Amino acid sequence: MKRVFVLAGVIISSLALLGAASSSDANPSVAHFHFANLTHSESQLRIAIVGLSARSAADSRAVEDALVQALGRDQRVSLVEASMIEPALKALSYDGSINMSTGEARRLASAIGCDFFVIGKTEALTRSEREGESHEEAYAGIMLVDARSGSLVSFDFVSEKASTRDAALGGVVNRINSRAAGYVDQLIQFRLSVLALPLKTAGDSSLNDSIEDIPDEASSRAKGFKPPQFLNRVKPEYTREAELADITATVEAKVVFRSVGEVGNIEITRWAGFGLENSAMRAIRQLKFKPATRDGKPISVRAVVRYNFRRIPVTLDN
């Protein structure tokens, strides 16, 4: 039995299908001063451990406990109590999804009342790489999500092999303990980088011309409009991490297709972790197209690009 990795084709759709992107209102001239002059309690990051999906509750509990203990020891962190997280998850009917849109992530974070939250997937299982050989392997995919933007700040993948299941899982726990401080470093760096951003304006800063959203076919704006014509199809890579974790997910991005026939700004609006956002972005950058036109003149447009990632087992004849 071998596995073939299948990726559905790219879907281009009207931007109207997604909500508007958030923008930063920080003043870059005072960003670092403001952060540096907060009190200790104000400067602490409020982090919520929402949970890791797993087939075994014991597996997820072991990794979640390691995160709670490691982050709880860090004086830069204030962990949100589980008693505050659980009612928020129930109120939103959160189903444990780790393939979220930025809007869904913002709503979840708002209900909890945190600066960042942690979700992911973990599992311990028996592997066989060659005939007559087997070993135990455990992994954890840790996703750090920003409450304000709903974006995936960072993804970390940890895997360990061992002769026993407990040893493999213990190896993952030990590595997470040693890496937790680095997670906090990343979140602080992200927060500072956001505070330092100038006020964003709509569109792509690399363009001097305006950008239109692709209109619905039935709208009045569709008259005289022709969408981009794509000249190739690019298949994103199904990453090693996604393969190991058997991930089925959708990645969506708002993409500017420039009037000069180049791909402009790419903004991920639905993320999945496991390297699939970067895979999708690499594929988007390789797209070749004839620009959209209005009344025969090339224009820049913004559209949603969607890649569906899935793995389908099939039997191949020798």
C-alpha positions, 0 to 999 in steps of 0.5 A: 500500500502506497500513498499518493498525495492529491491537491485540488486545483486552484480556485479563484473567486471574488473578494466579496466572499471574504471579510475585509482585512484588519489594519494597524492603527499604531503610531510607529514613532511611539511604538517601542516607547509605549511597549517599554513603559508598560507595567510588568502586568501590562507587558505580560502576554496573555496566552490561552492554551486552547488545546491540541487535537489528538486521537488519544486524550492522554497524548494531547494532555501530556503535550498541553501540560508541558506547554502550560508548565513551560509557559507558566514559568516564563515571567513574560507570560500570563496564562489564561485559566482553563476555567475561562477558556472552556465557556468561551469555546462552548459559546462559539461551538468550537469544534477543535479546528486547526484550519481557521480563517483569520476572522474565525481566529479573531472571534475565538480570541475575543471570546477568550480575552487573550493576546495570543492562543495556542492550538495544534495537533499531536499523536504517537503512533507506530511507524514502519519504514522498511519491511520487518522494521517498526518503531514508535514515533510521536509528533506535535504541531504547535500553532501560535495565533495572534488575537488581533489579526487572527493570523498564524504567527508561528508554527513549530513541528516537533517529532521524535522516534523511539523504541517505545511509545512513552519514550517517543512522546516523552522526547516531544515533551522534553523538546517543547519544554526547551523551546517554549521560551523561544515561542515567547520570544517570537510572540514579543518580536511579532508584537513589536513588529506590529507596533512599529508598522506604519498605518496601512492603506488599502491596496498594494504599496508596490503599485501606482495604479488602483486595484479592483476586486473581482466583481460578481458576474451578476453585478453592474461592475462586471460589464466591460470586465474580464478576469485574469487568464491563467496560463499555467497550473502550479501544484503546491507541495504537500509538506513532510510535516503535513504527510506525517500528521495526515493533514486535510486543510484549505489555505486561502489567500487574497492575491493582487494580480498586477496589470503588468502580469506579475503577482503582487501582495499575498495575504493569507486569510485561512491558514493550516500550519504544517508549512502549507501556507508557505507552500501555497505562497510559493505556488502562487508566485509561480502563476503566469497570467494575462492581466484582467482588463476593463474595457480592454485596458489591463488593470490590477485586481485582487482575488481569493486563491484557494488550495485544498490539500488532502491525502488519498491512499491508493494501491498501485500495481507493481 
